[in-house]
Amino acid sequence: MELLHYTFFQHALIGSLLASVVCGMIGTYIVTRRLVFISGGLTHASFGGIGLGLYTGISPILSAAIFAILSAFGVEWLGKRKDMREDSAIAVFWALGMALGIIFTYLSPGYTPDLSAYLFGNILTINTSDIMLLAVLAAVLGIFFFLFLRTIVSIAFDSEFARSQGLPVTALEYVLMMFIALTIVSCLRMVGIVLVISLLTIPQMTANLFTYRFGHIIGLSIGIGYLSCLAGLLVSFYTNVPSGASIIFFSILIYVVCKGWKSLQTFRMRKEEVKQ
């Protein structure tokens, strides 16, 4: 309980909750729509924005957000063209972002900045600005999903059918890609570029073991994500290991335990059916 008196730990708890809400909503869309590879590409493409921010002296998070959004729009646009496959477009922005990030970082004046905070994250270092970014994004995402939940579900499961029903599929796809990019950037300080994609997929995979309803997956994944953050945060504080890695480790551990329990339940049910 003494930890709750520290400001940095209070920030970490609030940031974990907000990040779990944001990732729970947009991550469910990512997993359902099977956009995990696209999200991985955007995650690494944002590194170009970080390098550009360090080189020009502006906020690396702001430049990463702009770079990630432009990359998301580029992937979405190129993926719909006849002359380029979607995975090829993702590879282009993935490689471009990483290359520009490395180049601009080493061209930055003064000492070479420490990139470990952006690559692996450290939830114990997030500040009020990071929390405000997550809070605003969580509020906007919550309103957006509340207003367009049925349309989002239709697009996630069958975009062609949704388009045939006259729904604004293209516009919403671009908006959702923008939200994916912003979610990735808002979580960089917590788990880093290398691991942020796991926070967007593993809790949703775990929730999907117990339910197939889109709204229920969002709720469960938020709870699982926050539980992973709390466990990883405590282990990180007491063992002095990177918080991002600890959070992802516990999210995977929760998935393995739930998967094993679910498999055991299925085995017992089949065994009972054979006996009958």
C-alpha positions as CSV (number, residue, x, y, z in Angstrom):
1,M,0.0,0.0,0.0
2,E,3.0,2.3,0.5
3,L,3.4,2.4,-3.3
4,L,0.1,4.3,-3.7
5,H,1.7,7.3,-2.0
6,Y,4.2,7.7,-4.9
7,T,3.1,10.0,-7.7
8,F,4.8,7.9,-10.4
9,F,3.0,4.8,-9.2
10,Q,-0.4,6.6,-9.2
11,H,0.3,7.8,-12.8
12,A,1.2,4.2,-13.8
13,L,-2.1,2.8,-12.3
14,I,-4.2,5.5,-14.1
15,G,-2.3,5.1,-17.3
16,S,-2.7,1.3,-17.2
17,L,-6.4,1.6,-16.8
18,L,-6.8,4.1,-19.7
19,A,-4.5,2.1,-22.0
20,S,-6.5,-1.1,-21.2
21,V,-9.7,0.7,-22.2
22,V,-8.2,2.1,-25.4
23,C,-6.5,-1.2,-26.4
24,G,-9.6,-3.2,-25.5
25,M,-11.8,-1.3,-27.9
26,I,-9.5,-0.8,-30.9
27,G,-7.7,-4.1,-30.3
28,T,-11.0,-6.0,-30.6
29,Y,-11.6,-4.5,-34.0
30,I,-8.0,-5.4,-35.0
31,V,-8.3,-9.0,-34.0
32,T,-11.8,-9.4,-35.5
33,R,-10.8,-7.7,-38.8
34,R,-7.5,-9.6,-38.9
35,L,-5.4,-6.5,-39.0
36,V,-2.6,-7.7,-36.7
37,F,0.0,-7.5,-39.4
38,I,-1.1,-4.0,-40.4
39,S,-0.9,-2.9,-36.8
40,G,2.6,-4.3,-36.5
41,G,3.6,-2.3,-39.6
42,L,2.2,0.9,-38.2
43,T,3.9,0.3,-34.9
44,H,7.3,0.1,-36.5
45,A,6.5,2.9,-39.0
46,S,6.0,5.2,-36.0
47,F,9.7,4.9,-35.2
48,G,10.3,7.2,-38.2
49,G,8.2,9.9,-36.5
50,I,10.2,9.5,-33.3
51,G,13.5,9.9,-35.1
52,L,12.1,13.0,-36.9
53,G,10.9,14.5,-33.7
54,L,14.3,14.0,-32.1
55,Y,16.1,15.6,-35.1
56,T,13.8,18.6,-35.4
57,G,13.4,19.2,-31.6
58,I,9.6,18.7,-31.5
59,S,7.8,16.2,-29.3
60,P,8.7,12.7,-30.5
61,I,5.2,11.5,-29.5
62,L,3.5,14.2,-31.6
63,S,5.7,13.5,-34.7
64,A,5.2,9.8,-34.2
65,A,1.5,10.3,-34.2
66,I,1.5,12.3,-37.4
67,F,3.9,9.8,-39.1
68,A,1.8,6.8,-37.9
69,I,-1.5,8.4,-39.1
70,L,0.0,9.2,-42.6
71,S,1.4,5.6,-42.8
72,A,-2.0,4.2,-41.8
73,F,-3.7,6.2,-44.6
74,G,-1.0,5.2,-47.0
75,V,-1.4,1.5,-46.2
76,E,-5.2,1.7,-46.5
77,W,-4.9,3.5,-49.9
78,L,-2.2,1.3,-51.4
79,G,-4.0,-1.8,-50.1
80,K,-7.1,-1.0,-52.1
81,R,-5.2,-0.5,-55.4
82,K,-5.0,-3.2,-58.0
83,D,-1.3,-2.9,-58.7
84,M,-0.1,-3.6,-55.1
85,R,-0.8,-6.2,-52.5
86,E,-1.7,-5.1,-49.0
87,D,1.2,-7.0,-47.4
88,S,3.6,-5.3,-49.8
89,A,2.3,-1.9,-48.8
90,I,2.7,-2.7,-45.1
91,A,6.3,-3.9,-45.7
92,V,7.2,-0.6,-47.5
93,F,6.0,1.6,-44.6
94,W,7.4,-0.8,-42.0
95,A,10.9,-0.6,-43.6
96,L,10.7,3.1,-44.4
97,G,9.7,4.1,-40.8
98,M,12.5,2.0,-39.2
99,A,15.1,3.3,-41.7
100,L,14.1,7.0,-41.3
101,G,14.0,6.6,-37.5
102,I,17.5,5.3,-37.3
103,I,18.8,7.9,-39.8
104,F,17.2,10.9,-38.0
105,T,18.2,9.6,-34.6
106,Y,21.9,9.5,-35.4
107,L,21.7,12.8,-37.2
108,S,20.2,14.5,-34.1
109,P,22.5,17.2,-32.7
110,G,24.2,16.5,-29.4
111,Y,24.4,13.2,-27.7
112,T,22.7,10.2,-29.3
113,P,19.4,9.9,-27.4
114,D,18.4,6.8,-25.5
115,L,15.9,4.9,-27.6
116,S,15.2,2.1,-25.0
117,A,12.2,4.1,-23.6
118,Y,10.6,4.1,-27.0
119,L,11.6,0.6,-28.0
120,F,10.7,-1.2,-24.8
121,G,8.7,1.3,-22.8
122,N,8.7,2.1,-19.1
123,I,5.3,2.7,-17.5
124,L,6.8,4.1,-14.4
125,T,8.0,7.1,-16.3
126,I,4.7,8.3,-17.9
127,N,3.6,11.8,-16.9
128,T,0.5,13.9,-16.8
129,S,0.7,14.6,-20.6
130,D,0.7,10.9,-21.4
131,I,-2.3,10.3,-19.1
132,M,-4.2,13.2,-20.7
133,L,-3.5,11.8,-24.2
134,L,-4.8,8.4,-23.2
135,A,-7.8,10.0,-21.4
136,V,-8.8,12.0,-24.4
137,L,-8.3,9.1,-26.8
138,A,-10.3,6.8,-24.5
139,A,-13.2,9.3,-24.4
140,V,-13.3,9.9,-28.1
141,L,-13.0,6.1,-28.8
142,G,-15.8,5.4,-26.4
143,I,-18.1,7.9,-28.0
144,F,-17.2,6.7,-31.5
145,F,-17.8,3.0,-30.6
146,F,-21.1,3.9,-28.9
147,L,-22.4,5.7,-31.9
148,F,-21.2,3.3,-34.6
149,L,-20.9,0.0,-32.9
150,R,-23.2,-2.0,-35.2
151,T,-21.5,-0.5,-38.3
152,I,-18.0,-1.3,-36.9
153,V,-19.1,-4.9,-36.2
154,S,-20.5,-5.2,-39.8
155,I,-17.2,-3.9,-41.2
156,A,-15.1,-6.1,-39.0
157,F,-16.9,-9.3,-40.0
158,D,-17.8,-8.6,-43.6
159,S,-16.9,-5.3,-45.2
160,E,-18.3,-6.2,-48.6
161,F,-21.7,-7.0,-47.2
162,A,-21.6,-3.7,-45.2
163,R,-20.8,-1.8,-48.4
164,S,-23.7,-3.5,-50.2
165,Q,-26.0,-2.2,-47.4
166,G,-25.0,1.4,-48.2
167,L,-22.9,1.8,-45.0
168,P,-20.0,4.4,-45.2
169,V,-17.4,1.6,-45.1
170,T,-14.5,3.5,-46.7
171,A,-14.8,6.5,-44.5
172,L,-15.0,4.4,-41.3
173,E,-12.1,2.3,-42.4
174,Y,-9.9,5.4,-42.6
175,V,-11.2,6.7,-39.3
176,L,-10.5,3.3,-37.6
177,M,-7.0,3.2,-39.1
178,M,-6.4,6.6,-37.7
179,F,-7.5,5.4,-34.2
180,I,-5.2,2.3,-34.5
181,A,-2.3,4.6,-35.2
182,L,-3.1,6.9,-32.3
183,T,-3.6,4.0,-30.0
184,I,-0.2,2.6,-30.9
185,V,1.5,6.0,-30.3
186,S,-0.3,6.6,-27.0
187,C,1.0,3.3,-25.6
188,L,4.6,3.7,-26.7
189,R,5.8,5.1,-23.4
190,M,4.1,2.2,-21.6
191,V,5.3,-0.9,-23.5
192,G,7.4,0.4,-26.4
193,I,7.4,-0.1,-30.1
194,V,8.6,-3.7,-29.9
195,L,5.8,-4.9,-27.6
196,V,2.8,-2.6,-28.1
197,I,1.2,-4.9,-30.7
198,S,0.9,-7.6,-28.0
199,L,-1.2,-5.3,-25.9
200,L,-3.6,-4.9,-28.8
201,T,-4.0,-8.6,-29.5
202,I,-3.3,-11.0,-26.6
203,P,-6.0,-9.8,-24.2
204,Q,-8.5,-10.0,-27.1
205,M,-7.4,-13.5,-27.9
206,T,-7.9,-14.5,-24.3
207,A,-11.4,-12.9,-24.2
208,N,-12.3,-14.7,-27.4
209,L,-11.8,-18.0,-25.6
210,F,-14.9,-17.3,-23.5
211,T,-17.2,-15.3,-25.8
212,Y,-17.7,-14.5,-29.5
213,R,-19.8,-11.3,-28.9
214,F,-18.0,-8.2,-30.0
215,G,-19.1,-6.1,-27.1
216,H,-18.3,-8.8,-24.5
217,I,-14.8,-9.3,-26.0
218,I,-14.2,-5.5,-25.5
219,G,-15.2,-5.7,-21.9
220,L,-13.3,-8.8,-21.1
221,S,-10.2,-7.7,-22.9
222,I,-10.2,-4.4,-20.9
223,G,-10.2,-6.4,-17.7
224,I,-7.6,-8.9,-18.8
225,G,-5.4,-6.1,-20.1
226,Y,-5.6,-4.1,-16.8
227,L,-4.9,-7.3,-14.8
228,S,-1.8,-7.9,-17.0
229,C,-0.7,-4.3,-16.5
230,L,-1.0,-4.4,-12.7
231,A,0.9,-7.7,-12.4
232,G,3.6,-6.5,-14.8
233,L,3.8,-3.2,-13.0
234,L,4.4,-4.8,-9.6
235,V,7.0,-7.2,-10.9
236,S,8.8,-4.4,-12.7
237,F,8.9,-2.2,-9.6
238,Y,10.2,-4.9,-7.3
239,T,12.6,-6.7,-9.7
240,N,13.8,-3.6,-11.7
241,V,13.0,-5.3,-15.0
242,P,11.5,-3.4,-18.0
243,S,7.8,-2.9,-17.3
244,G,6.7,-3.4,-20.9
245,A,8.2,-6.9,-21.0
246,S,6.6,-7.7,-17.7
247,I,3.2,-6.6,-18.8
248,I,3.3,-8.6,-22.0
249,F,4.7,-11.7,-20.2
250,F,1.8,-11.7,-17.8
251,S,-0.7,-11.2,-20.6
252,I,0.7,-14.2,-22.4
253,L,0.7,-16.2,-19.1
254,I,-3.0,-15.4,-18.6
255,Y,-3.7,-16.5,-22.1
256,V,-1.8,-19.8,-21.6
257,V,-3.6,-20.5,-18.3
258,C,-7.1,-19.7,-19.8
259,K,-6.3,-21.7,-22.9
260,G,-5.2,-24.7,-20.8
261,W,-8.3,-24.4,-18.6
262,K,-10.6,-24.2,-21.7
263,S,-8.9,-27.2,-23.3
264,L,-9.3,-29.2,-20.1
265,Q,-13.0,-28.3,-20.0
266,T,-13.5,-29.4,-23.6
267,F,-11.7,-32.6,-22.9
268,R,-13.9,-33.4,-19.9
269,M,-17.1,-32.6,-21.9
270,R,-16.0,-34.9,-24.7
271,K,-15.2,-37.6,-22.2
272,E,-18.7,-37.3,-20.7
273,E,-20.3,-37.5,-24.1
274,V,-18.3,-40.7,-24.9
275,K,-19.5,-42.3,-21.6
276,Q,-23.1,-41.4,-22.4
